[in-house]
Amino acid sequence: FLNDNNLNGTIPAELGELSSLWELYLNDNNLTGAIPAELGKLSNLLTLNLADNQLIGTIPAELGQLRRASWIGLSNNQLSGKIPAELGRLRRLWDLLLNNNKLEGSIPPELGQLISLRVLDLNDNNLTGTIPTELDQLSNLEILFADNNQLSGTIPATLGQFVNLRVFSFSNNKLSGQVP
């Protein structure tokens, strides 16, 4: 746990060699640079929290190799590019927090494969395209945020199947059509 310090500089790629690491908390610092792809080698990692830094670049597709991860927080950075479809491989993931970045492109339909997901936060990015109908497979989803993006099209009627959904928020987008 190295959160809430005044750490600066980049995240060392060598952290990817800590193969027994369960939790990596580097949130709430002043870290810059890109997220090292080598973090995808942390095969035992359960929690990855890099939120509240000044990280730039794309989300490495290699994070899709963190098969034991239950919590990934990359919020409040300056990450750009697309959300990697490879994140859909993280079947044990409970929370995926990507809000307050500069992510663009569409929401990958592969995120519908995150069968354990409870919280998906995509607020405050530059996401475009439609809401993927594949998200209807997220039967454990409780909270779905995608406010302040550029999403368009209609709300898929199949999203009404979420029996555990408590919060569904898509404010300030370009959605159209009827509320299903």
C-alpha positions in Angstrom: 0.0 0.0 0.0 1.6 3.2 -1.2 -1.5 5.3 -1.7 -1.9 8.8 -0.4 1.7 9.9 -0.5 3.5 12.4 -2.6 5.0 9.8 -4.9 6.0 11.1 -8.3 7.6 9.8 -11.5 6.5 6.8 -13.5 5.3 3.4 -12.3 8.3 1.0 -12.6 7.8 -1.8 -15.1 9.7 -4.0 -12.7 6.6 -4.2 -10.5 5.4 -6.8 -13.0 8.0 -9.2 -11.6 6.3 -9.3 -8.2 4.4 -12.5 -9.1 3.0 -13.1 -5.6 1.5 -9.7 -5.2 -2.2 -9.7 -4.3 -2.9 -5.9 -4.0 -1.3 -2.9 -5.6 -2.4 0.5 -4.3 -0.6 3.5 -5.9 -3.7 5.7 -5.9 -3.8 9.3 -4.7 -0.2 10.2 -5.7 1.4 12.3 -8.4 2.5 9.5 -10.7 2.9 10.3 -14.4 3.6 8.5 -17.6 1.9 5.4 -18.9 0.7 2.3 -17.1 3.3 -0.4 -17.8 2.1 -3.3 -19.8 4.2 -5.5 -17.5 1.6 -5.1 -14.7 -0.4 -7.7 -16.8 2.1 -10.3 -15.5 0.8 -10.0 -11.9 -1.1 -13.3 -12.2 -2.1 -13.3 -8.5 -3.3 -9.7 -8.3 -6.7 -9.2 -6.8 -6.8 -5.4 -6.6 -5.2 -2.8 -8.9 -5.8 0.8 -7.8 -4.0 3.5 -9.8 -6.7 6.1 -9.4 -6.1 9.8 -8.8 -2.8 10.3 -10.4 -1.7 12.0 -13.7 -1.3 8.8 -15.8 -1.4 9.2 -19.5 -1.5 6.9 -22.5 -3.7 4.0 -23.2 -4.9 1.2 -20.9 -2.6 -1.7 -21.7 -4.5 -4.7 -23.2 -2.2 -6.8 -21.0 -4.3 -5.9 -18.0 -6.8 -8.5 -19.5 -4.3 -11.1 -18.2 -5.2 -10.3 -14.5 -7.6 -13.2 -14.4 -7.8 -13.2 -10.5 -8.6 -9.5 -10.3 -11.8 -8.5 -8.6 -11.2 -4.7 -8.5 -9.5 -2.3 -11.0 -9.6 1.4 -10.4 -8.0 3.7 -13.0 -10.3 6.7 -12.3 -9.2 10.4 -12.3 -6.2 10.2 -14.6 -5.6 11.4 -18.2 -5.8 8.0 -19.9 -6.8 8.1 -23.5 -7.5 5.7 -26.4 -10.0 2.9 -26.4 -11.1 0.6 -23.6 -9.3 -2.6 -24.4 -11.7 -5.5 -25.4 -9.3 -7.8 -23.5 -10.7 -6.5 -20.2 -13.7 -8.7 -21.0 -11.6 -11.7 -20.0 -11.7 -10.7 -16.3 -14.5 -12.9 -15.3 -13.9 -12.5 -11.5 -14.0 -8.7 -11.7 -16.5 -7.0 -9.4 -15.6 -3.3 -10.0 -14.2 -1.6 -13.0 -13.7 2.1 -12.5 -12.5 4.0 -15.6 -14.3 7.3 -14.9 -12.8 10.8 -15.3 -10.3 10.1 -18.1 -10.1 10.9 -21.8 -11.1 7.5 -23.1 -12.7 7.4 -26.5 -14.3 5.0 -29.0 -17.2 2.7 -28.2 -17.9 0.6 -25.1 -16.5 -2.8 -26.0 -19.2 -5.5 -26.3 -16.7 -7.9 -24.6 -17.4 -6.1 -21.3 -20.6 -8.1 -21.4 -18.5 -11.2 -20.5 -17.7 -9.7 -17.0 -20.2 -12.1 -15.4 -19.2 -11.1 -11.8 -19.3 -7.3 -12.4 -21.2 -5.3 -9.8 -20.0 -1.7 -10.6 -19.1 -0.3 -14.0 -18.2 3.4 -14.0 -17.4 5.0 -17.3 -18.5 8.6 -16.4 -16.7 11.7 -17.8 -14.9 10.3 -20.8 -15.3 10.9 -24.6 -17.0 7.5 -25.3 -19.1 7.3 -28.5 -21.3 4.8 -30.2 -24.2 2.9 -28.8 -24.8 1.1 -25.6 -23.8 -2.5 -26.4 -26.7 -5.0 -26.1 -24.1 -7.5 -24.7 -24.2 -5.7 -21.4 -27.5 -7.4 -20.7 -25.3 -10.5 -19.7 -24.1 -8.6 -16.6 -26.7 -10.2 -14.3 -24.9 -9.2 -11.1 -24.6 -5.5 -12.1 -25.7 -3.1 -9.4 -24.3 0.2 -10.6 -23.8 1.4 -14.2 -22.5 4.9 -14.8 -21.8 6.4 -18.2 -22.7 10.1 -17.7 -21.0 12.9 -19.6 -19.9 11.0 -22.7 -21.1 11.2 -26.4 -23.1 7.9 -26.5 -25.9 7.8 -29.0 -28.7 5.6 -30.2 -31.4 4.0 -28.1 -31.3 2.3 -24.7 -31.4 -1.5 -25.3 -34.7 -2.9 -24.0 -32.7 -6.0 -22.8 -31.1 -3.9 -20.1 -34.4 -4.1 -18.2 -33.4 -7.7 -17.2 -31.0 -6.4 -14.6 -32.6 -7.7 -11.4 -29.8 -6.3 -9.1 -29.5 -2.9 -10.8 -29.8 0.0 -8.3 -28.2 2.8 -10.3 -28.4 3.3 -14.1 -27.1 6.7 -15.1 -26.4 7.9 -18.6 -27.0 11.6 -18.2 -25.6 14.1 -20.6 -25.2 11.9 -23.7 -26.9 11.9 -27.0 -29.3 9.1 -26.5 -32.6 9.1 -28.4 -35.8 7.1 -28.8 -38.1 5.8 -26.1 -37.3 4.6 -22.6 -37.9 0.9 -22.8 
